[in-house]
Amino acid sequence: MNADPTSTPPLALTATAGRLDAVLAAQSGVSRSQVAGWIAGGHVQVGGAVALKPGQKLRGGEALLVTPPPIRDAAVLPENVPLDVLYEDEHLVAINKPPGMVTHPAPGVSSGTLVNALLGRMSLPEQQDFDGPEGYRPGIVHRLDKDTSGVIVVAKTVAAHASLAAAFKDRETRKTYLAIVAGLWRAERPTAVDVPIGRHPVQRQRMTVGGALAREAQTLFTPLATHPDGHGRTLTLVRAQPRTGRTHQLRVHLSHLGSPVLGDTVYGRESTVIARQALHAHFLSVPHPVSGETLHLHAPAPDDLLSAWVALGGVLPTALEEAPQD
């Protein structure tokens, strides 16, 4: 029987010094406005007494207990969608996301997402600070584009969400992607790209090098195999290791290099051998939110990407599924 997706287990913390709302927000990974809602609803205790004010001063060392209310209706319903689970315990779950699946509800998409599928089989951290279903992202720490497949990790508790979010923010994770790209790359010679990415000034759904509110973006690319496609072009199977996590980072950096991802209709062009962008989240190393032990997660290269490479005449590297060395 599936867990009740509306319930969230209590969260026990030890306070640091400061304002109650600021301390809880920092330790739980939720917004101060959500913490204020918890306090107003009588869901927070300090030293066994119900907290009354968000600005209550803490000396540090007090026992904090949060008993979140049930998740309010977000019009995002649990759905019975099969998932390829790579790892799961009581704190988190790692999924091999298929291509074509949206990570969380988005404009015009409230069904068939990874969140819908997860709610159909487990409870996720309570989330209140959202405005309608399009802002409903319980447990989501990072995301993959709709047509990018591979490893994605999701928190199952508020505490795990806070810990995982901090790990991604502090760059304590290691992500490795696999892509088929245009162009001839010198075999096994890494290429480091360090150029900022921002919103495209005209096409607002796209990102670009530079652009509006550009932020630093760093990626290391390593070619694994290369060959001509028989139509006057050369293609390369590339391993990509992003050091930052900007929207569309790999696709923008590869397009900037003149090597767009095969099948990427936004930053390149469509392909006759694969019906989506040939990009896959292959490996993810992340510290476990409770034990601190590094989890090494692996989603094998998908059939459509492998078939595309072979159809183009490429030969698969023998060590393709071996994790890269840091």
C-alpha positions, 0 to 999 in steps of 0.5 A, spaced: 500 500 500 502 506 498 504 511 503 499 517 505 502 523 500 499 528 505 503 526 511 510 529 513 514 526 519 516 531 524 522 534 524 527 534 530 533 539 530 538 542 535 538 550 534 543 555 533 543 562 535 539 567 532 532 568 530 527 562 530 524 563 523 531 564 520 534 558 524 529 554 522 529 556 515 537 555 514 536 548 518 530 545 514 531 548 507 524 551 506 523 559 506 522 563 512 515 565 509 513 557 510 517 557 517 512 563 519 506 559 517 508 553 521 509 558 527 502 561 526 499 554 526 502 552 532 506 547 529 513 549 532 516 547 539 522 550 542 524 546 548 517 543 549 513 549 548 509 551 542 513 557 539 509 564 538 513 568 534 517 568 528 522 573 531 523 569 538 531 569 540 534 562 540 541 562 544 543 555 541 542 548 543 534 548 544 531 542 542 526 544 536 520 540 534 516 541 527 510 537 526 508 540 519 501 540 517 498 535 511 500 538 504 494 542 502 491 540 495 496 542 490 492 539 484 497 535 483 495 528 483 498 521 485 499 517 479 501 510 478 507 511 473 512 505 473 519 508 475 526 505 474 529 506 482 536 506 482 537 507 490 532 508 495 532 508 503 527 512 508 531 519 506 531 519 499 530 516 492 534 516 486 531 515 479 533 513 472 528 518 469 526 516 462 526 521 456 520 525 455 518 526 463 518 533 466 521 533 473 515 537 476 509 541 474 510 546 469 506 551 465 500 547 462 503 540 465 500 538 471 500 530 470 505 525 468 511 528 471 516 525 476 513 528 482 506 525 480 509 518 479 513 519 486 507 521 490 503 515 487 508 511 491 511 515 497 510 521 501 514 527 500 516 533 504 511 538 506 511 544 501 507 550 503 510 556 499 508 555 492 502 558 488 498 553 484 501 546 482 506 550 477 510 551 483 509 544 487 516 541 487 516 537 493 522 533 494 526 536 488 533 538 489 535 538 482 532 537 475 533 534 468 530 537 462 524 534 459 528 530 454 534 529 458 534 522 461 538 519 467 540 520 474 536 524 479 535 524 486 529 526 490 529 527 498 523 524 502 524 528 508 524 535 510 531 534 513 534 530 507 532 536 502 535 541 506 542 537 506 541 535 499 540 542 497 546 544 501 550 539 498 548 541 491 549 548 492 556 547 496 558 543 490 559 537 494 556 533 488 559 530 482 555 529 476 557 526 469 553 526 463 554 522 456 552 526 449 553 525 442 555 532 439 557 535 432 564 536 430 571 533 431 574 532 438 581 530 439 581 523 442 581 523 450 583 531 450 579 534 455 576 541 454 574 546 460 569 551 458 568 557 463 563 562 460 557 565 464 550 563 462 544 568 462 537 568 459 537 570 452 535 577 451 529 576 446 528 568 446 526 568 453 525 560 453 532 560 451 539 561 455 545 563 452 553 565 453 552 572 457 545 574 456 541 577 462 543 576 469 549 571 467 552 567 472 558 563 472 558 556 469 564 551 468 564 544 464 569 539 463 568 535 456 572 529 455 571 526 448 570 518 448 570 516 441 569 520 434 567 518 427 564 521 420 557 520 420 557 519 412 554 525 410 560 530 411 559 531 418 563 528 424 560 526 431 563 525 437 561 521 443 562 526 449 563 525 457 561 532 460 562 534 467 559 540 470 562 544 476 556 548 476 548 547 475 545 553 470 539 552 466 541 548 460 548 549 461 551 543 457 547 544 451 549 552 451 556 550 452 556 545 447 553 550 442 558 555 444 563 550 442 560 549 435 558 542 437 551 542 439 547 536 442 545 531 436 537 532 436 537 538 440 532 542 436 533 548 441 540 549 440 542 545 434 537 541 430 533 535 430 536 528 428 533 522 424 536 517 428 534 519 435 527 523 437 530 527 443 536 531 445 542 525 445 544 527 453 544 523 459 545 524 466 550 518 467 553 518 474 551 522 480 556 522 486 552 525 492 553 525 500 548 521 504 544 526 507 544 522 514 550 518 514 555 523 510 557 517 506 558 518 498 553 515 494 555 513 487 549 512 483 549 510 476 544 510 470 546 506 464 546 509 457 539 508 454 538 504 448 536 510 444 542 514 445 546 507 444 542 505 438 543 512 435 551 512 435 551 505 432 546 507 427 551 513 425 556 508 424 560 509 431 563 504 435 561 504 443 567 504 447 569 498 452 569 502 458 563 506 457 559 504 463 565 505 468 565 511 472 570 517 471 575 518 476 575 524 480 
